[in-house]
C-alpha cells in the first residue's frame, strides 16, 4: 500500500504536511475521538486497534512508506471506532482534512493514487475478514507468513496473536509445530 504517484507530484504539497518524530507507544488517535489528521509514515510502525470489553483487538499494522488514518472518521468527522498507536519510534507526516482535500482537488494524480491505495486496503480487509471466517488459526498464521512477513519480524507476539484472533499461547503452539 505504498504511494505510487510521482514523487515530484507529492513534493509539490510537502508544505501542507507537518513532520513529527514520536516515540513508541504514542496514541495518535483514541477510539471515540474525531480524526483531524491523516498520517504518512516515513519510518516506523503504527497499529490500529479497538477495545473489546477491556481486551485490545488489533485490526492492522502500517509500516514505512504507508499512510494510516481512521479514514471513516477523517472523511465524515465522526468518532473513530479505533485507536492509532505507534509501536516503534516513528517519523510521521500529518495533514489536516482541509489541506488533504485541497491536495486531492488540486492534483488528479495524487487523487488517483489515494483511490488506488484505498481500494488496496479495502481488498486487504475483505481478505482478512474471509480468512477469519473460513480459515483455521494455523492457516491464518501461515497466510501471514507468506503475505506479510514484515509483521513477524517487527511486531511483538501478543499483538500478532490479537491480529490473528487467537491467544498468545495458541500462537506459540502453532509456531512450535514447524
N, C-alpha and C positions, 0 to 999 in steps of 0.2 A: 504494500500500500504506500509506496514511495511516490513523491512528487515527480511528474514526468513533463510538465510544461517546461519550455526552455528556461534555463537559469537566468538569462538576460531579462525575460519577462517578469520573473519573480523579483529580481534585483530592483526593478523599477518601483516596487512597492515596499522595499525593506524599511523605509522611514515610517511606515504605518505600524510596524511591529516593535514591541518592547522586549529587549533581551534581558533575561533573568537567569541567575545561577541560583539553584535551590538545592538544599541538602536532601538526602534520603529521608523518607517518611514525612514528607511535606504534603499536606492536604491542599490541593488546588481548588477543589470544589466539594462541598458537602451535599449529601442527599438532602433534598428539600430546599436547597438554595437555587437561585436562578443563575444560569451560566452567562456571565457578561463577556467572557473571552473564549476564544478557541486557541489552541496551542500547536506549535510546531516544535518537535523535539530535535534539536541539533545533536544532543548527546544525552544518553540516559535511558531510563525505563519508567513508564507510568502504567499503573494498573487501574482498571475501573472495577468497582465492586459495590455491592449493596449489603445492607444489614437485614438479615432474616431472623427475627426474634433473638438478637444477640449474637448470631453466627454470621461471620463475614463470608459472602459468596462472591468469588471472583468471576467476572464476565470476560475480561480480555486483558492483554498486555500490549503496550505500544513501545517501540524502540526507536533508536537513532534514525532520523530522516522521515519519521511518520508524524502525521497530525493526529491530535486527540482532542475530544470535546464531549460534553454531554449534548450531542447535536440537537436532540429534540428540544432541550431546554434553551440552548443558544438560539435556535431558529424561532421558537414560539414564545420565548421569555416566560416559560412556565417552570415550576420547581423541578429540579433534577431528580431522577429516580435512583441515582447512584453517586458514589464518591469518585473523584480522580485523585490518585495519590502517587507520589514519586516513590520508587523502590530503590533507586540509586541516586547519587548526586546527579543533577541534570542541568543542562544548559537548554533553556526553552525560549521560544519567541512567542509572545502572545499578541493577539489583535482583538480589538473591540468589534462588536457586531456592526456598528456604523462603518468602521473602516473596512471590515471584511466585505460588507455589501457594496461599498464604493469600489473596491478592488474587483469584485465579480462583475459589476456593471461596466467597469472601465476596460476589462480585459477578457475578451471571449476565450482566449487560450487558457487562461487560469480557470475560468468558469468551467470549461470542458474538462480540465484536469480534476477539479474538485468533484464534478459529477462522476467521473470515472472512479475516483478513489471512493466516493460514497457508495457506488454500486459494488465495487470490490468488497467493501466492508459488509454490505448487505448480504452478498453471496456467502461470505465467511460465516456470518451469523446464522444463515439458513443451514449451512453445513454443520455447524456446531449444534444447532437445535435438533436436526435429524440424527446426528450422531448420539446425542443424549437419549433419544427415544429408541433408536434401533440397535446401537452397539453396546456390548458389554464394557465394563470399566477397562478390562485388559485391551480390548480393541481400540478404545478411545486413547489409551496410553500410546499404543504403537502407531496410531494415526498421528498423534502429536510428535512422536519421534521422527516420523517420515516427513511431516509437513512443516513443523515449526521447531526445529532443533534448538534455535536460539533461546527458547523458553527454558529448556532443560539445562542449558549452560549458564543462564543468568538469573534464574528465579529460584527463591527458596522453596523447598519441597512442600511445605504446608500450603503455599499459595497455588502450586501446581495441582495438589490434591483437590483444593477447593475449585479450581478451574475445571477439573475433570469430573467433579461431582462425587468425589469419594473421600474417604478419610486418609490421613497421612499413613496410618498403619496399612490400609489396603494398598496404597501406592507403593509402599515399601515391599509388600508381598509380591506385587506384580513385577517390580524391578528385580527382585531376587530370583524369579522364575527363569531368568535368561539361561 
